[in-house]
Amino acid sequence: MNAPSEAFLHDKLHALHAQADEFIAVRRDIHKHPEMGYKEYRTSDLVAEQLSAWGYQVTRGLGGTGLVGQIKKGTGSKSIGIRADMDALPIDEATGLPYASCNVGIMHACGHDGHTAMLLAAAKHIAQKGAFSGTVNLIFQPAEEGLGGAKKMMEDGLFKQFPCDAIFAMHNMPSHPQGHLVLRDGSAMASSDNVTITLHGKGGHGAMPHVAADPVVAGSAIVMGLQSIVARNVDPQQMAIITVGAFNAGVANNVIPQTATLKLSVRSLDRDVRILLEKRITELVHAQAQSYGVTADIDYQRGYPVLVNHLAETDFARDVAEELVGADKVVRQGRALNGSEDFAFMLEEVPGSYLLIGNGDGSGDGHGACMVHNPGYDFNDKNVAVGSAYWSLLVERFLPVAA
């Protein structure tokens, strides 16, 4: 990629900063009216109305409340997809901000309001001033927070109706300086599987355990045994997590219950490790249950897969990042994250890359001390201009106008 013209970048950033206030207001409006997954009716209406006003062809109903805004210019045959998520979380907001959530028990605690605003700001610039030749598909996705909205959009024909040569997405990240961009090729975010284990024993009096089959004791052995999988079955250079987040059994201190239930979160950064974890968890649970004279039912639900960024597309995204903000504000190969993201489903079908934008590191304006999924979190409005400028430049570099 050629070195950027300082005048070009100045004009690009100036144009996006000039309209930033408009979309900061949009971001705060969305923040004030958060909606849970598959219920983003107001947000979807707002996005569709704005895209239509700028000349996009808007297709709604993909994944329920999801939508795509498509615009074409020139004669280029290539197409690019950019995705933003729209859903909020079931959290009571504690920020005290004037635009805090007015919906009790629901909050934009992950910054999806900001992601939507950044892509809307880019959409306006792309439509009105973008110099590109080809097709731009802007994907506004519902239900990222554990409900698999990306997969639902794909099942509804997302990439059949809107084929993309590459696809990109961005998420804000507290603890990184505001506006800095973090990229990574290869495995970038973990898979996430949910496991429910139900142990069936024989209830009885707590004073006569010898005539019962105690599922609590069996469950306790299983909790400890599960950690041996990470310690002794997984390559020490690989990441694996087995968390027992719930262990429910009994109601009285002198009664051995009939059943016990364990709920697990299982994560990995490697597809083969993910397969190994499922195999060993299943084997260990049944073996431990049998050794304690109880039986086990295992409901193993595969959630989000490992998010794997494609090398060529990530290299391209890195170059655009350095062109826009400078190499000193770009981490070219950041650390993998143990969190999960359903954009992984899209990357299994279309090559692309998922990057991070720093939400603040606690210095300067004070942003960044609060992690996402926290009642005190807020998206950093300064990123509206930076994020939208990045998307606009990415489109122009991916779909260049012929010289």
HELIX and SHEET records of a PDB file:
HELIX    1   1 GLU A    6  ALA A   18  1                                  13    
HELIX    2   2 ALA A   20  LYS A   32  1                                  13    
HELIX    3   3 TYR A   41  ALA A   53  1                                  13    
HELIX    4   4 HIS A  112  LYS A  129  1                                  18    
HELIX    5   5 GLY A  149  GLU A  155  1                                   7    
HELIX    6   6 LEU A  158  GLN A  161  1                                   4    
HELIX    7   7 PRO A  209  VAL A  211  5                                   3    
HELIX    8   8 PRO A  215  ARG A  232  1                                  18    
HELIX    9   9 ARG A  271  SER A  291  1                                  21    
HELIX   10  10 LEU A  311  VAL A  325  1                                  15    
HELIX   11  11 ALA A  327  LYS A  329  5                                   3    
HELIX   12  12 PHE A  343  GLU A  349  1                                   7    
HELIX   13  13 ASN A  383  PHE A  398  1                                  16    
SHEET    1   A 8 GLN A  57  LEU A  62  0                                        
SHEET    2   A 8 GLY A  66  LYS A  73 -1                                        
SHEET    3   A 8 GLY A 134  GLN A 141 -1                                        
SHEET    4   A 8 SER A  79  ASP A  85  1                                        
SHEET    5   A 8 ALA A 166  PRO A 174  1                                        
SHEET    6   A 8 GLY A 352  GLY A 360  1                                        
SHEET    7   A 8 LEU A 181  VAL A 182 -1                                        
SHEET    8   A 8 VAL A 330  VAL A 331  1                                        
SHEET    1   B 2 GLY A 186  MET A 189  0                                        
SHEET    2   B 2 LEU A 307  ASN A 309 -1                                        
SHEET    1   C 4 ALA A 240  ASN A 248  0                                        
SHEET    2   C 4 THR A 259  SER A 268 -1                                        
SHEET    3   C 4 SER A 191  HIS A 200 -1                                        
SHEET    4   C 4 THR A 295  TYR A 304 -1                                        
SHEET    1   D 2 GLY A 204  HIS A 205  0                                        
SHEET    2   D 2 VAL A 255  ILE A 256 -1                                        
END                                                                             
